[in-house]
Every structure is written in C-alpha cells, then in structure tokens.
Amino acid sequence: MQLTPEEIDKYAVNVIPLTIEIDQKSYVDDVDITRKDFMTMMAQAASLPKTSQPSVGKFLDLFDKLAVDGSQILAIHMTEAISGTVNAARQAGEISRANVTVVDSQFTDRAMAFQVIEAAKLAQQGADMATILAKVKEVREHTRLVMGVVDLTNLVKGGRLSRVSGMISGLLNIKIVLELQDGKLHAVAKGRGEKAIMRYVDKVITEMKTLPPIEAIGISHAAGLAISQRVADKVRQVIANVPILIRETDPIIATHAGPGAFALMFYTK
C-alpha cells in the first residue's frame, strides 16, 4: 500500500507487509529490502521474483491484539485480482474473536490508500462503521487508476500476457496502457514507443479538468521516476491546487508491471 511513514503515524494505520522471494531468498517489503533495492535485485535475478500475501496467522495475531480493548477492526486490502491478501484477511476475520470487517478496495497502491486515509480520518473522529464503509465505497467509486507499461517482459513471464504478445512487444516496441476497473485490469490502449502511452495519459489529464473537484493525486512507478515526473508536470498544468505524491511502487506491482511502469491515480468528490 502506498502510504508515507508520516501518514501511517498520523492516521494510526496498521500495515502487514508482503513477502518477496528473489532467487529463493525471502525479504519483507520495506523491512528487509527497500523498493529501490528491489528493482535492482529484480533486474539481476535469475528468475522473476515471487510475492506472497501475509499468512492467516499474522492477520489473526494483529486482529486479536487490536481487539483487546473491544475496538472494531476495518481491514482494507488490494484487489483480489492481484493478490490473495484479502482472502487471508477474511479467513482470519472469521476465526478471530474480534469484530472484523474486511474490504476489497478493488484497487492497489495509492488508489487503495485513498480509501484507507478517508476511513482512518473518520475513525479518529469517532464515526461508526456504517458511516466509514459508506465513505470508503464513495471514494472507491470516484477513483481512477491508469497504468503505463513500457516493458511487457514481466507480464509475459508472469503469465499475464500470451507469449505471442511478448514476442510482438520485443520486435515492435509495443507499450500498453491498463486501467483498473471493478478490481480487474483492462488493456485500454497500445502502440509503439512511449508516445503511444502518453497520448492516452494526455487524454486522461485533459478529462481531469472537466471533472468534479479532485481530492488527491498519486503517481507511482517502478524505476520510472523520469516519466512519472513528466506526467506530474502535465497534471499540474491542469490541476494546480492538489499536491501530487510521487513514490516507488511496491514489489508486487513492480514484479508484474516491470521496470519503467508508472500509474496515475486520483479521486474526485
């Protein structure tokens, strides 16, 4: 999840990180390995890294610990289409003595964090669970995530694209744009070179100025800082009064999307 350390402290969010295996050695995201180091190690690895969701036991331990004072628990997780994390949390919630509500955010990265932050704000204000869940649903329904993939190699290796698509990408320099809609990734544009991606991104940015007020914007990347900054500059020309958080994405997204990938995420009122 794309929360800054400051946000985690400010909103008292509990995070259980995923585990990454690189050439048969395991690392815990943001504990044993930084996201920048992960990109370097992935590039040098003999095979595609493997990621695994936290165990049911880890969720159960945290749920029981948080429920000691009788608190209700809201667990928000990345889309089931990308990770089994939400299912592990559901299993733990059924076993735990705590009152646990598990939500599939249908997003990932900063787009998921939008929901977490709004939920945490309301929880700190003393809102009840029904009010919080209604806000989370509202944010989810007004969120958009557009991802540019500049190297299809990892998508092919991970079985997300056919080998034929992989061969075409290598020969013709094919790039693709994906959108995460209803929890699933959809290819919405493709073409040769970076310009193919930017044409679609430019279209989305143009649309942004016609939308209701935008509440938050995030741009995440997998060793794609330069293109992310260019996208951010374009967004600022249209939406000048909303800060943009630019950060390296987490290993599970980087593994699937590959080096150079980036995502533009925002939500509106």
C-alpha positions as a printed Julia matrix, in Angstrom:
269×3 Matrix{Float64}:
   0.0     0.0     0.0
   1.25    3.47   -0.85
   1.19    5.33    2.47
   4.06    7.51    3.63
   5.58    6.79    7.07
   4.15   10.12    8.23
   0.64    9.11    7.14
   0.92    5.74    8.86
   1.79    7.52   12.12
  -0.74   10.34   11.71
  -3.67    8.06   10.98
  -2.57    5.16   13.22
  -2.78    2.63   10.38
  -1.53   -0.91   10.93
   0.28   -2.38    7.92
   1.19   -6.03    7.4
   3.78   -6.16    4.59
   4.02   -8.77    1.88
   6.96  -11.14    1.46
   9.1   -11.25   -1.67
  11.25  -14.17   -2.8
  14.2   -13.37   -5.06
  16.28  -16.33   -6.22
  14.98  -18.44   -3.31
  15.76  -15.85   -0.65
  12.88  -14.15    1.18
  12.56  -10.46    2.04
   9.83   -8.45    3.76
   8.76   -5.33    1.87
  10.07   -2.11    3.45
  11.64   -4.14    6.29
  14.49   -6.21    4.82
  14.55   -4.52    1.44
  13.87   -1.04    0.11
  11.79   -0.59   -3.01
  14.72    0.89   -4.88
  16.93   -2.06   -3.94
  14.18   -4.43   -5.0
  14.23   -3.02   -8.54
  17.99   -3.53   -8.74
  17.77   -7.08   -7.41
  14.88   -7.95   -9.72
  16.93   -6.83  -12.72
  19.8    -9.07  -11.65
  17.69  -12.08  -10.59
  17.85  -15.38  -12.45
  14.05  -15.64  -12.44
  11.02  -13.46  -11.84
  10.57  -12.68   -8.11
   7.65  -14.3    -6.3
   5.43  -12.44   -3.88
   3.23  -13.93   -1.17
   0.5   -12.47    0.97
   0.77  -12.45    4.78
  -0.35  -15.65    6.46
  -3.75  -16.04    8.08
  -1.88  -16.36   11.38
  -0.29  -12.93   11.04
  -3.65  -11.35   10.43
  -5.18  -13.26   13.31
  -2.47  -12.12   15.72
  -2.95   -8.47   14.74
  -6.76   -8.64   14.84
  -6.75  -10.19   18.32
  -4.21   -7.64   19.56
  -6.22   -4.68   18.26
  -9.45   -6.07   19.72
  -8.19   -6.28   23.31
  -9.93   -3.01   24.16
 -13.1    -4.02   22.3
 -12.35   -2.0    19.18
 -13.95   -2.84   15.86
 -11.48   -3.51   13.06
 -11.64   -2.43    9.43
  -9.16   -4.2     7.13
  -8.79   -2.73    3.63
  -6.74   -4.64    1.07
  -5.62   -4.59   -2.54
  -7.8    -6.05   -5.27
  -8.22   -9.8    -5.22
  -7.29   -9.86   -8.91
  -3.68   -9.04   -7.97
  -3.17  -10.64   -4.56
  -4.78  -13.2    -2.26
  -4.2   -10.9     0.72
  -7.86  -10.0     1.11
  -8.82  -13.69    1.3
  -6.24  -14.36    4.01
  -7.66  -11.43    5.97
 -11.21  -12.76    5.53
 -10.2   -16.17    6.87
  -8.51  -14.57    9.87
 -11.55  -12.37   10.47
 -13.81  -15.42   10.63
 -11.54  -17.1    13.2
 -10.74  -14.04   15.32
 -12.7   -13.14   18.42
 -12.57   -9.55   17.16
 -15.33   -7.78   15.23
 -13.57   -7.57   11.86
 -14.85   -6.07    8.61
 -12.72   -6.9     5.55
 -12.94   -4.79    2.4
 -11.56   -5.46   -1.07
 -10.54   -1.97   -2.17
 -10.69   -3.12   -5.84
  -7.54   -1.05   -6.28
  -3.93   -1.08   -5.2
  -1.08    1.3    -4.43
  -2.09    4.94   -3.8
  -5.59    4.31   -5.16
  -6.14    1.91   -2.25
  -4.53    4.38    0.16
  -7.19    6.97   -0.72
  -9.77    4.68    0.89
  -7.57    3.87    3.89
  -6.88    7.53    4.68
 -10.52    8.59    4.48
 -11.54    5.64    6.66
  -8.86    6.48    9.22
  -9.89   10.14    9.36
 -13.47    9.18   10.14
 -12.39    6.58   12.7
 -10.35    9.22   14.53
 -13.42   11.44   14.55
 -15.43    8.67   16.2
 -17.62    7.74   13.22
 -19.41    4.41   13.31
 -18.56    1.54   10.95
 -21.54    2.11    8.67
 -20.52    5.73    8.08
 -16.91    4.72    7.42
 -17.88    1.97    4.99
 -20.16    4.34    3.1
 -17.26    6.8     2.69
 -14.88    4.04    1.59
 -17.4     2.96   -1.06
 -17.83    6.56   -2.21
 -14.08    7.05   -2.6
 -13.74    3.73   -4.44
 -16.49    4.66   -6.9
 -14.82    8.01   -7.66
 -11.26    6.7    -8.08
  -9.38    6.15  -11.32
  -6.11    4.28  -11.89
  -4.29    4.4   -15.24
  -1.06    2.42  -15.63
   1.54    2.66  -18.38
   3.64   -0.47  -19.02
   6.74    0.16  -21.11
   8.3    -3.32  -20.93
   5.94   -6.3   -21.26
   8.58   -8.89  -20.3
   7.39   -9.39  -16.72
   3.73   -9.52  -17.72
   4.62  -12.31  -20.15
   6.82  -14.18  -17.66
   4.12  -13.96  -15.03
   1.53  -15.39  -17.43
  -0.44  -12.17  -17.68
   0.1   -11.86  -21.43
   0.5   -14.54  -24.05
   3.92  -15.41  -25.38
   2.82  -14.13  -28.77
   2.16  -10.7   -27.25
   5.59  -10.86  -25.66
   7.27  -11.57  -28.99
   5.42   -8.7   -30.63
   6.45   -6.34  -27.85
  10.08   -7.27  -28.27
  10.04   -6.84  -32.05
   7.86   -3.78  -32.36
   8.5    -1.92  -29.1
   4.84   -2.24  -28.07
   3.73   -0.35  -24.94
   0.34   -0.72  -23.29
  -1.97    1.26  -21.01
  -4.04   -0.56  -18.41
  -6.92    0.69  -16.3
  -8.03   -0.95  -13.07
 -11.82   -1.07  -13.19
 -14.07   -3.04  -10.83
 -10.99   -4.7    -9.39
  -9.7    -6.01  -12.72
  -7.02   -4.81  -15.13
  -8.16   -3.9   -18.63
  -5.92   -3.01  -21.59
  -7.24    0.29  -22.95
  -4.51    1.37  -25.37
  -1.39    0.04  -27.04
   1.16    1.21  -29.56
   4.79    1.6   -30.43
   7.02    3.74  -28.24
   6.39    5.96  -25.26
   4.25    8.34  -27.31
   1.55    5.67  -27.5
   1.25    5.68  -23.72
   1.43    9.43  -23.39
  -1.36   10.01  -25.9
  -3.74    8.13  -23.64
  -2.37    9.73  -20.47
  -2.75   13.18  -22.05
  -6.37   12.34  -22.83
  -6.99   11.36  -19.18
  -5.3    14.53  -17.92
  -7.43   16.66  -20.24
 -10.53   14.94  -18.84
  -9.38   15.71  -15.28
 -10.04   19.43  -15.67
 -13.69   18.75  -16.55
 -14.34   16.53  -13.5
 -15.72   17.46  -10.07
 -13.04   18.72   -7.63
 -10.14   16.29   -7.39
  -9.36   15.35   -3.79
  -5.97   13.64   -4.14
  -3.48   12.59   -6.8
  -0.75    9.97   -6.71
   1.82    8.82   -9.26
   3.7     5.62   -8.52
   6.4     3.96  -10.56
   8.77    1.01  -10.88
  12.11    2.7   -11.61
  10.19    5.11  -13.81
  10.78    8.38  -11.98
  11.57   10.44  -15.08
   8.33    9.64  -16.91
   6.38    9.99  -13.63
   7.73   13.5   -13.18
   6.77   14.38  -16.75
   3.24   13.13  -16.09
   3.13   15.13  -12.86
   4.18   18.3   -14.7
   1.36   17.78  -17.19
  -1.16   17.24  -14.39
  -0.02   20.41  -12.57
  -0.77   22.44  -15.69
  -4.4    21.33  -15.37
  -4.86   20.8   -11.62
  -2.64   23.29   -9.83
  -4.02   23.2    -6.3
  -3.79   19.46   -5.44
  -0.46   18.05   -4.18
   0.88   15.05   -6.09
   2.59   12.2    -4.24
   5.26   10.54   -6.4
   6.72    7.34   -4.95
   8.24    4.0    -5.93
   5.56    1.31   -6.09
   5.58   -1.85   -4.0
   7.3    -5.08   -5.14
   4.13   -6.97   -6.09
   3.13   -4.27   -8.59
   6.71   -3.78   -9.78
   7.09   -7.51  -10.37
   4.04   -7.71  -12.62
   4.32   -4.31  -14.33
   8.08   -4.41  -14.91
  10.72   -1.7   -14.95
   9.68    1.72  -16.2
   5.99    1.24  -15.42
   4.03    4.06  -13.82
   0.48    4.7   -12.65
  -1.58    7.89  -12.37
  -4.26    7.69   -9.66
  -6.79   10.22   -8.41
 -10.24   10.52   -6.93
 -12.93   13.17   -7.07
 -15.65   14.39   -4.73
